[in-house]
Amino acid sequence: MTEKEVSREKTWFLLFAVFLGLIWLLRPILLPFVAGGVLAYFLDPAVDKLSLWRVPRWLGTLIVLAAAAVSAALLVLLIFPLVQSQIIALLHALPDYVQLVKAKLLPPIYDWLGRLSPTEVEKLKEAAGSYAGDAVGIAGKFVTEMISKGFALFDILTLLIITPVVAFYLLRDWPDVKKNIDTLVPRKQHGMVREATSDINKTLSGFLRGQALVCLSLAIIYSVGLSIVGLEYGATIGIIAGVLSFIPYVGSGFGLIVSMILAFIQFDDPWSIGAVLVVFLIGQGLEGYVLTPKLVGDRVGLHPVWILFALFAGGALFGFVGILIAVPVAAVLGVLARLAIKHYKDSALYKGGKSQSGRD
């Protein structure tokens, strides 16, 4: 590598470091802008289709945003009353559920503790108190950090005002933005950059839009299934489990654990409890063999562990904003890593040939 190339690499690295520094400094105000960008990315295909029908870009943007706003409002009006009523009913029923759990669990626990020596019982109490305190402390710290780094700095009103404005301008001007960025790419690397951006767009669109449909499908399957088997508050649990399914294993795990606890409390016959388990087995089977392969596809190439790591890392660094950008950033890094490996395998270093300088 020549001195000129080394200097160019240092310049790009410095610019990238400055960009990351600005993101870090501006993270308290990024939420509505990131949300607007995500919304624009989801709605851009619809605006593009309207443009093909000779609808002006600004008018198509208004139509798509208005349709999205009306759809979201109708969805909230349909679902929110149900979820609200079930959560309120569950909170009122919690004292009775606690008494039922005590009546079912305490006798066998006391029977088991009666077989232990007083010293062993005292050690168990100390360990349980210590672990419970640690768990509550960790949970409280996590929630506090999420709030302080997320919604505490921007109220809902600001989010609702700024996000649509950002989405409108991004959707309206996106073709010009792409054209201007394309003119700034060095001509020598133009083909490689176009290949990278194409792969990134395919990965993001395949995962984000596909996974959104998977989450919606699972929310319907779980909520309807749990309601059919007669589980109280099953509709709310199913909706929450479906939404959380965007995080691998978390949605189904949350829904299964909470539903099974409520099933053991509400039902006395094993068939009803087994029916709750069957609902989640059906949901997982459909997700693994039908929904994800059809709606997301294997072409995305995002491993569940990589997604989990990205979500936790994004949340720890930037709060709710980090969670919003975690999967897109993970997709970009995954595509860049695959391209780097591809170019490495095509290089003389990997194949064992001569380098550009003529030396081995």
TORKOL-4160 file (C-alpha; in steps of 0.2 Angstrom, whole numbers, padded with zeros to 4 digits, m for minus):
360
<pt num="1" X="0000" Y="0000" Z="0000"/>
<pt num="2" X="0007" Y="0017" Z="m0005"/>
<pt num="3" X="0009" Y="0032" Z="0006"/>
<pt num="4" X="m0005" Y="0040" Z="m0003"/>
<pt num="5" X="m0017" Y="0026" Z="0000"/>
<pt num="6" X="m0012" Y="0025" Z="0018"/>
<pt num="7" X="m0016" Y="0043" Z="0020"/>
<pt num="8" X="m0033" Y="0040" Z="0012"/>
<pt num="9" X="m0037" Y="0026" Z="0024"/>
<pt num="10" X="m0032" Y="0037" Z="0039"/>
<pt num="11" X="m0044" Y="0050" Z="0032"/>
<pt num="12" X="m0059" Y="0039" Z="0030"/>
<pt num="13" X="m0055" Y="0031" Z="0048"/>
<pt num="14" X="m0055" Y="0048" Z="0055"/>
<pt num="15" X="m0071" Y="0053" Z="0047"/>
<pt num="16" X="m0079" Y="0038" Z="0053"/>
<pt num="17" X="m0073" Y="0041" Z="0071"/>
<pt num="18" X="m0080" Y="0059" Z="0070"/>
<pt num="19" X="m0097" Y="0052" Z="0064"/>
<pt num="20" X="m0098" Y="0039" Z="0078"/>
<pt num="21" X="m0093" Y="0053" Z="0091"/>
<pt num="22" X="m0107" Y="0064" Z="0084"/>
<pt num="23" X="m0119" Y="0050" Z="0086"/>
<pt num="24" X="m0114" Y="0047" Z="0104"/>
<pt num="25" X="m0115" Y="0066" Z="0108"/>
<pt num="26" X="m0132" Y="0068" Z="0099"/>
<pt num="27" X="m0140" Y="0052" Z="0106"/>
<pt num="28" X="m0153" Y="0061" Z="0117"/>
<pt num="29" X="m0161" Y="0069" Z="0103"/>
<pt num="30" X="m0160" Y="0055" Z="0090"/>
<pt num="31" X="m0176" Y="0046" Z="0094"/>
<pt num="32" X="m0189" Y="0055" Z="0083"/>
<pt num="33" X="m0177" Y="0056" Z="0068"/>
<pt num="34" X="m0172" Y="0037" Z="0069"/>
<pt num="35" X="m0191" Y="0033" Z="0071"/>
<pt num="36" X="m0194" Y="0044" Z="0056"/>
<pt num="37" X="m0181" Y="0035" Z="0046"/>
<pt num="38" X="m0187" Y="0018" Z="0050"/>
<pt num="39" X="m0205" Y="0023" Z="0045"/>
<pt num="40" X="m0199" Y="0030" Z="0029"/>
<pt num="41" X="m0189" Y="0014" Z="0025"/>
<pt num="42" X="m0205" Y="0004" Z="0028"/>
<pt num="43" X="m0216" Y="0015" Z="0017"/>
<pt num="44" X="m0204" Y="0019" Z="0003"/>
<pt num="45" X="m0209" Y="0004" Z="m0008"/>
<pt num="46" X="m0228" Y="0010" Z="m0008"/>
<pt num="47" X="m0222" Y="0028" Z="m0013"/>
<pt num="48" X="m0211" Y="0021" Z="m0027"/>
<pt num="49" X="m0226" Y="0011" Z="m0034"/>
<pt num="50" X="m0237" Y="0027" Z="m0034"/>
<pt num="51" X="m0223" Y="0036" Z="m0043"/>
<pt num="52" X="m0224" Y="0022" Z="m0056"/>
<pt num="53" X="m0242" Y="0027" Z="m0059"/>
<pt num="54" X="m0237" Y="0045" Z="m0062"/>
<pt num="55" X="m0242" Y="0051" Z="m0045"/>
<pt num="56" X="m0231" Y="0066" Z="m0040"/>
<pt num="57" X="m0218" Y="0061" Z="m0027"/>
<pt num="58" X="m0225" Y="0073" Z="m0014"/>
<pt num="59" X="m0243" Y="0068" Z="m0016"/>
<pt num="60" X="m0238" Y="0050" Z="m0015"/>
<pt num="61" X="m0229" Y="0053" Z="0001"/>
<pt num="62" X="m0244" Y="0062" Z="0008"/>
<pt num="63" X="m0256" Y="0048" Z="0003"/>
<pt num="64" X="m0245" Y="0034" Z="0010"/>
<pt num="65" X="m0242" Y="0043" Z="0026"/>
<pt num="66" X="m0260" Y="0047" Z="0028"/>
<pt num="67" X="m0265" Y="0029" Z="0025"/>
<pt num="68" X="m0252" Y="0023" Z="0038"/>
<pt num="69" X="m0258" Y="0035" Z="0051"/>
<pt num="70" X="m0276" Y="0030" Z="0048"/>
<pt num="71" X="m0272" Y="0011" Z="0049"/>
<pt num="72" X="m0262" Y="0014" Z="0065"/>
<pt num="73" X="m0276" Y="0024" Z="0073"/>
<pt num="74" X="m0289" Y="0010" Z="0068"/>
<pt num="75" X="m0277" Y="m0003" Z="0075"/>
<pt num="76" X="m0275" Y="0006" Z="0092"/>
<pt num="77" X="m0294" Y="0009" Z="0093"/>
<pt num="78" X="m0297" Y="m0009" Z="0090"/>
<pt num="79" X="m0284" Y="m0017" Z="0101"/>
<pt num="80" X="m0281" Y="m0004" Z="0115"/>
<pt num="81" X="m0298" Y="m0006" Z="0124"/>
<pt num="82" X="m0296" Y="m0025" Z="0124"/>
<pt num="83" X="m0278" Y="m0024" Z="0131"/>
<pt num="84" X="m0282" Y="m0010" Z="0143"/>
<pt num="85" X="m0297" Y="m0020" Z="0150"/>
<pt num="86" X="m0288" Y="m0036" Z="0152"/>
<pt num="87" X="m0273" Y="m0028" Z="0161"/>
<pt num="88" X="m0284" Y="m0019" Z="0173"/>
<pt num="89" X="m0294" Y="m0035" Z="0176"/>
<pt num="90" X="m0277" Y="m0045" Z="0179"/>
<pt num="91" X="m0271" Y="m0032" Z="0191"/>
<pt num="92" X="m0287" Y="m0033" Z="0201"/>
<pt num="93" X="m0286" Y="m0052" Z="0201"/>
<pt num="94" X="m0268" Y="m0053" Z="0206"/>
<pt num="95" X="m0271" Y="m0054" Z="0225"/>
<pt num="96" X="m0283" Y="m0069" Z="0222"/>
<pt num="97" X="m0270" Y="m0077" Z="0211"/>
<pt num="98" X="m0256" Y="m0074" Z="0224"/>
<pt num="99" X="m0267" Y="m0083" Z="0237"/>
<pt num="100" X="m0271" Y="m0098" Z="0225"/>
<pt num="101" X="m0252" Y="m0099" Z="0221"/>
<pt num="102" X="m0248" Y="m0100" Z="0240"/>
<pt num="103" X="m0262" Y="m0113" Z="0243"/>
<pt num="104" X="m0255" Y="m0124" Z="0229"/>
<pt num="105" X="m0236" Y="m0122" Z="0232"/>
<pt num="106" X="m0233" Y="m0118" Z="0250"/>
<pt num="107" X="m0239" Y="m0135" Z="0257"/>
<pt num="108" X="m0227" Y="m0145" Z="0247"/>
<pt num="109" X="m0213" Y="m0133" Z="0250"/>
<pt num="110" X="m0216" Y="m0133" Z="0269"/>
<pt num="111" X="m0216" Y="m0152" Z="0268"/>
<pt num="112" X="m0199" Y="m0152" Z="0259"/>
<pt num="113" X="m0192" Y="m0139" Z="0271"/>
<pt num="114" X="m0197" Y="m0150" Z="0285"/>
<pt num="115" X="m0185" Y="m0163" Z="0280"/>
<pt num="116" X="m0170" Y="m0151" Z="0281"/>
<pt num="117" X="m0160" Y="m0147" Z="0296"/>
<pt num="118" X="m0162" Y="m0129" Z="0304"/>
<pt num="119" X="m0145" Y="m0124" Z="0297"/>
<pt num="120" X="m0149" Y="m0129" Z="0279"/>
<pt num="121" X="m0166" Y="m0120" Z="0280"/>
<pt num="122" X="m0157" Y="m0104" Z="0287"/>
<pt num="123" X="m0144" Y="m0105" Z="0272"/>
<pt num="124" X="m0158" Y="m0106" Z="0260"/>
<pt num="125" X="m0167" Y="m0091" Z="0267"/>
<pt num="126" X="m0151" Y="m0081" Z="0266"/>
<pt num="127" X="m0147" Y="m0086" Z="0248"/>
<pt num="128" X="m0165" Y="m0083" Z="0242"/>
<pt num="129" X="m0165" Y="m0066" Z="0250"/>
<pt num="130" X="m0148" Y="m0061" Z="0242"/>
<pt num="131" X="m0153" Y="m0067" Z="0225"/>
<pt num="132" X="m0170" Y="m0059" Z="0226"/>
<pt num="133" X="m0162" Y="m0042" Z="0231"/>
<pt num="134" X="m0149" Y="m0044" Z="0217"/>
<pt num="135" X="m0162" Y="m0048" Z="0204"/>
<pt num="136" X="m0173" Y="m0033" Z="0209"/>
<pt num="137" X="m0158" Y="m0021" Z="0209"/>
<pt num="138" X="m0153" Y="m0027" Z="0191"/>
<pt num="139" X="m0170" Y="m0025" Z="0185"/>
<pt num="140" X="m0173" Y="m0008" Z="0192"/>
<pt num="141" X="m0156" Y="m0002" Z="0186"/>
<pt num="142" X="m0160" Y="m0008" Z="0168"/>
<pt num="143" X="m0178" Y="0000" Z="0168"/>
<pt num="144" X="m0171" Y="0016" Z="0175"/>
<pt num="145" X="m0157" Y="0017" Z="0161"/>
<pt num="146" X="m0169" Y="0013" Z="0147"/>
<pt num="147" X="m0181" Y="0027" Z="0153"/>
<pt num="148" X="m0167" Y="0039" Z="0155"/>
<pt num="149" X="m0159" Y="0035" Z="0139"/>
<pt num="150" X="m0175" Y="0034" Z="0129"/>
<pt num="151" X="m0193" Y="0041" Z="0132"/>
<pt num="152" X="m0188" Y="0052" Z="0147"/>
<pt num="153" X="m0180" Y="0065" Z="0135"/>
<pt num="154" X="m0193" Y="0066" Z="0122"/>
<pt num="155" X="m0212" Y="0065" Z="0127"/>
<pt num="156" X="m0224" Y="0057" Z="0116"/>
<pt num="157" X="m0231" Y="0073" Z="0109"/>
<pt num="158" X="m0214" Y="0078" Z="0102"/>
<pt num="159" X="m0212" Y="0060" Z="0095"/>
<pt num="160" X="m0229" Y="0061" Z="0086"/>
<pt num="161" X="m0225" Y="0078" Z="0079"/>
<pt num="162" X="m0207" Y="0076" Z="0073"/>
<pt num="163" X="m0207" Y="0058" Z="0067"/>
<pt num="164" X="m0220" Y="0061" Z="0053"/>
<pt num="165" X="m0211" Y="0077" Z="0047"/>
<pt num="166" X="m0195" Y="0068" Z="0046"/>
<pt num="167" X="m0203" Y="0053" Z="0037"/>
<pt num="168" X="m0212" Y="0065" Z="0024"/>
<pt num="169" X="m0196" Y="0074" Z="0019"/>
<pt num="170" X="m0186" Y="0058" Z="0018"/>
<pt num="171" X="m0199" Y="0049" Z="0007"/>
<pt num="172" X="m0201" Y="0064" Z="m0004"/>
<pt num="173" X="m0183" Y="0068" Z="m0007"/>
<pt num="174" X="m0176" Y="0050" Z="m0006"/>
<pt num="175" X="m0172" Y="0048" Z="m0025"/>
<pt num="176" X="m0163" Y="0064" Z="m0025"/>
<pt num="177" X="m0153" Y="0059" Z="m0009"/>
<pt num="178" X="m0148" Y="0043" Z="m0017"/>
<pt num="179" X="m0143" Y="0052" Z="m0033"/>
<pt num="180" X="m0132" Y="0064" Z="m0023"/>
<pt num="181" X="m0124" Y="0051" Z="m0012"/>
<pt num="182" X="m0120" Y="0041" Z="m0028"/>
<pt num="183" X="m0111" Y="0055" Z="m0036"/>
<pt num="184" X="m0100" Y="0057" Z="m0020"/>
<pt num="185" X="m0094" Y="0039" Z="m0021"/>
<pt num="186" X="m0076" Y="0037" Z="m0028"/>
<pt num="187" X="m0077" Y="0030" Z="m0046"/>
<pt num="188" X="m0064" Y="0017" Z="m0042"/>
<pt num="189" X="m0075" Y="0009" Z="m0028"/>
<pt num="190" X="m0091" Y="0013" Z="m0036"/>
<pt num="191" X="m0095" Y="m0005" Z="m0041"/>
<pt num="192" X="m0091" Y="m0012" Z="m0024"/>
<pt num="193" X="m0101" Y="0001" Z="m0015"/>
<pt num="194" X="m0116" Y="m0002" Z="m0026"/>
<pt num="195" X="m0115" Y="m0020" Z="m0023"/>
<pt num="196" X="m0113" Y="m0017" Z="m0004"/>
<pt num="197" X="m0128" Y="m0006" Z="m0004"/>
<pt num="198" X="m0139" Y="m0017" Z="m0014"/>
<pt num="199" X="m0135" Y="m0032" Z="m0002"/>
<pt num="200" X="m0138" Y="m0021" Z="0013"/>
<pt num="201" X="m0155" Y="m0015" Z="0006"/>
<pt num="202" X="m0160" Y="m0033" Z="0002"/>
<pt num="203" X="m0155" Y="m0039" Z="0019"/>
<pt num="204" X="m0164" Y="m0025" Z="0028"/>
<pt num="205" X="m0180" Y="m0026" Z="0018"/>
<pt num="206" X="m0181" Y="m0045" Z="0019"/>
<pt num="207" X="m0178" Y="m0045" Z="0038"/>
<pt num="208" X="m0187" Y="m0029" Z="0044"/>
<pt num="209" X="m0203" Y="m0030" Z="0033"/>
<pt num="210" X="m0203" Y="m0049" Z="0034"/>
<pt num="211" X="m0201" Y="m0050" Z="0053"/>
<pt num="212" X="m0215" Y="m0037" Z="0055"/>
<pt num="213" X="m0227" Y="m0049" Z="0046"/>
<pt num="214" X="m0221" Y="m0063" Z="0056"/>
<pt num="215" X="m0224" Y="m0054" Z="0073"/>
<pt num="216" X="m0241" Y="m0049" Z="0067"/>
<pt num="217" X="m0245" Y="m0067" Z="0062"/>
<pt num="218" X="m0239" Y="m0074" Z="0079"/>
<pt num="219" X="m0249" Y="m0061" Z="0088"/>
<pt num="220" X="m0265" Y="m0066" Z="0080"/>
<pt num="221" X="m0261" Y="m0085" Z="0082"/>
<pt num="222" X="m0256" Y="m0084" Z="0100"/>
<pt num="223" X="m0271" Y="m0072" Z="0105"/>
<pt num="224" X="m0284" Y="m0081" Z="0096"/>
<pt num="225" X="m0277" Y="m0098" Z="0101"/>
<pt num="226" X="m0276" Y="m0094" Z="0120"/>
<pt num="227" X="m0294" Y="m0086" Z="0119"/>
<pt num="228" X="m0301" Y="m0102" Z="0111"/>
<pt num="229" X="m0294" Y="m0113" Z="0125"/>
<pt num="230" X="m0302" Y="m0102" Z="0138"/>
<pt num="231" X="m0287" Y="m0094" Z="0146"/>
<pt num="232" X="m0291" Y="m0077" Z="0154"/>
<pt num="233" X="m0281" Y="m0062" Z="0148"/>
<pt num="234" X="m0275" Y="m0074" Z="0134"/>
<pt num="235" X="m0278" Y="m0061" Z="0120"/>
<pt num="236" X="m0267" Y="m0048" Z="0129"/>
<pt num="237" X="m0253" Y="m0061" Z="0132"/>
<pt num="238" X="m0254" Y="m0067" Z="0114"/>
<pt num="239" X="m0252" Y="m0049" Z="0107"/>
<pt num="240" X="m0237" Y="m0045" Z="0118"/>
<pt num="241" X="m0229" Y="m0062" Z="0114"/>
<pt num="242" X="m0231" Y="m0058" Z="0096"/>
<pt num="243" X="m0224" Y="m0041" Z="0097"/>
<pt num="244" X="m0209" Y="m0047" Z="0107"/>
<pt num="245" X="m0206" Y="m0061" Z="0094"/>
<pt num="246" X="m0195" Y="m0048" Z="0085"/>
<pt num="247" X="m0182" Y="m0053" Z="0098"/>
<pt num="248" X="m0177" Y="m0071" Z="0095"/>
<pt num="249" X="m0184" Y="m0083" Z="0108"/>
<pt num="250" X="m0190" Y="m0069" Z="0119"/>
<pt num="251" X="m0208" Y="m0067" Z="0113"/>
<pt num="252" X="m0212" Y="m0086" Z="0113"/>
<pt num="253" X="m0203" Y="m0088" Z="0130"/>
<pt num="254" X="m0212" Y="m0074" Z="0138"/>
<pt num="255" X="m0229" Y="m0080" Z="0132"/>
<pt num="256" X="m0226" Y="m0098" Z="0136"/>
<pt num="257" X="m0220" Y="m0094" Z="0154"/>
<pt num="258" X="m0234" Y="m0082" Z="0158"/>
<pt num="259" X="m0248" Y="m0092" Z="0150"/>
<pt num="260" X="m0242" Y="m0108" Z="0159"/>
<pt num="261" X="m0242" Y="m0099" Z="0176"/>
<pt num="262" X="m0260" Y="m0093" Z="0173"/>
<pt num="263" X="m0265" Y="m0110" Z="0166"/>
<pt num="264" X="m0260" Y="m0119" Z="0182"/>
<pt num="265" X="m0269" Y="m0106" Z="0192"/>
<pt num="266" X="m0285" Y="m0105" Z="0182"/>
<pt num="267" X="m0287" Y="m0123" Z="0176"/>
<pt num="268" X="m0288" Y="m0139" Z="0187"/>
<pt num="269" X="m0289" Y="m0152" Z="0173"/>
<pt num="270" X="m0272" Y="m0156" Z="0164"/>
<pt num="271" X="m0281" Y="m0156" Z="0146"/>
<pt num="272" X="m0284" Y="m0137" Z="0147"/>
<pt num="273" X="m0266" Y="m0134" Z="0153"/>
<pt num="274" X="m0260" Y="m0145" Z="0139"/>
<pt num="275" X="m0270" Y="m0135" Z="0127"/>
<pt num="276" X="m0261" Y="m0119" Z="0131"/>
<pt num="277" X="m0245" Y="m0128" Z="0128"/>
<pt num="278" X="m0251" Y="m0134" Z="0111"/>
<pt num="279" X="m0255" Y="m0116" Z="0106"/>
<pt num="280" X="m0237" Y="m0111" Z="0108"/>
<pt num="281" X="m0230" Y="m0127" Z="0100"/>
<pt num="282" X="m0242" Y="m0124" Z="0085"/>
<pt num="283" X="m0236" Y="m0106" Z="0084"/>
<pt num="284" X="m0217" Y="m0111" Z="0085"/>
<pt num="285" X="m0220" Y="m0124" Z="0072"/>
<pt num="286" X="m0228" Y="m0112" Z="0060"/>
<pt num="287" X="m0215" Y="m0099" Z="0063"/>
<pt num="288" X="m0200" Y="m0111" Z="0060"/>
<pt num="289" X="m0207" Y="m0120" Z="0045"/>
<pt num="290" X="m0219" Y="m0108" Z="0037"/>
<pt num="291" X="m0219" Y="m0090" Z="0042"/>
<pt num="292" X="m0200" Y="m0086" Z="0043"/>
<pt num="293" X="m0195" Y="m0096" Z="0028"/>
<pt num="294" X="m0209" Y="m0088" Z="0017"/>
<pt num="295" X="m0209" Y="m0070" Z="0024"/>
<pt num="296" X="m0191" Y="m0068" Z="0029"/>
<pt num="297" X="m0181" Y="m0082" Z="0020"/>
<pt num="298" X="m0164" Y="m0089" Z="0022"/>
<pt num="299" X="m0156" Y="m0076" Z="0011"/>
<pt num="300" X="m0156" Y="m0063" Z="0025"/>
<pt num="301" X="m0142" Y="m0071" Z="0034"/>
<pt num="302" X="m0144" Y="m0064" Z="0051"/>
<pt num="303" X="m0141" Y="m0077" Z="0065"/>
<pt num="304" X="m0153" Y="m0076" Z="0080"/>
<pt num="305" X="m0138" Y="m0075" Z="0092"/>
<pt num="306" X="m0131" Y="m0060" Z="0082"/>
<pt num="307" X="m0148" Y="m0051" Z="0083"/>
<pt num="308" X="m0149" Y="m0054" Z="0101"/>
<pt num="309" X="m0131" Y="m0047" Z="0104"/>
<pt num="310" X="m0135" Y="m0032" Z="0093"/>
<pt num="311" X="m0151" Y="m0028" Z="0102"/>
<pt num="312" X="m0143" Y="m0029" Z="0120"/>
<pt num="313" X="m0128" Y="m0019" Z="0114"/>
<pt num="314" X="m0139" Y="m0006" Z="0106"/>
<pt num="315" X="m0150" Y="m0004" Z="0121"/>
<pt num="316" X="m0135" Y="m0003" Z="0133"/>
<pt num="317" X="m0126" Y="0010" Z="0123"/>
<pt num="318" X="m0141" Y="0021" Z="0116"/>
<pt num="319" X="m0157" Y="0015" Z="0126"/>
<pt num="320" X="m0172" Y="0014" Z="0115"/>
<pt num="321" X="m0164" Y="0023" Z="0100"/>
<pt num="322" X="m0151" Y="0009" Z="0101"/>
<pt num="323" X="m0164" Y="m0005" Z="0100"/>
<pt num="324" X="m0172" Y="0004" Z="0085"/>
<pt num="325" X="m0156" Y="0004" Z="0075"/>
<pt num="326" X="m0148" Y="m0012" Z="0082"/>
<pt num="327" X="m0155" Y="m0024" Z="0068"/>
<pt num="328" X="m0151" Y="m0012" Z="0054"/>
<pt num="329" X="m0133" Y="m0009" Z="0060"/>
<pt num="330" X="m0131" Y="m0028" Z="0063"/>
<pt num="331" X="m0137" Y="m0031" Z="0045"/>
<pt num="332" X="m0125" Y="m0018" Z="0038"/>
<pt num="333" X="m0111" Y="m0025" Z="0047"/>
<pt num="334" X="m0115" Y="m0043" Z="0042"/>
<pt num="335" X="m0116" Y="m0038" Z="0024"/>
<pt num="336" X="m0099" Y="m0029" Z="0025"/>
<pt num="337" X="m0091" Y="m0044" Z="0034"/>
<pt num="338" X="m0098" Y="m0056" Z="0020"/>
<pt num="339" X="m0091" Y="m0044" Z="0006"/>
<pt num="340" X="m0074" Y="m0043" Z="0015"/>
<pt num="341" X="m0073" Y="m0062" Z="0016"/>
<pt num="342" X="m0078" Y="m0063" Z="m0002"/>
<pt num="343" X="m0064" Y="m0051" Z="m0007"/>
<pt num="344" X="m0052" Y="m0059" Z="0004"/>
<pt num="345" X="m0055" Y="m0076" Z="m0004"/>
<pt num="346" X="m0052" Y="m0068" Z="m0021"/>
<pt num="347" X="m0036" Y="m0060" Z="m0016"/>
<pt num="348" X="m0018" Y="m0066" Z="m0018"/>
<pt num="349" X="m0016" Y="m0067" Z="0001"/>
<pt num="350" X="m0029" Y="m0081" Z="0002"/>
<pt num="351" X="m0025" Y="m0090" Z="m0014"/>
<pt num="352" X="m0006" Y="m0090" Z="m0011"/>
<pt num="353" X="m0002" Y="m0081" Z="m0027"/>
<pt num="354" X="0009" Y="m0066" Z="m0029"/>
<pt num="355" X="0004" Y="m0049" Z="m0022"/>
<pt num="356" X="0002" Y="m0033" Z="m0033"/>
<pt num="357" X="0020" Y="m0029" Z="m0028"/>
<pt num="358" X="0026" Y="m0045" Z="m0036"/>
<pt num="359" X="0033" Y="m0053" Z="m0020"/>
<pt num="360" X="0026" Y="m0069" Z="m0011"/>
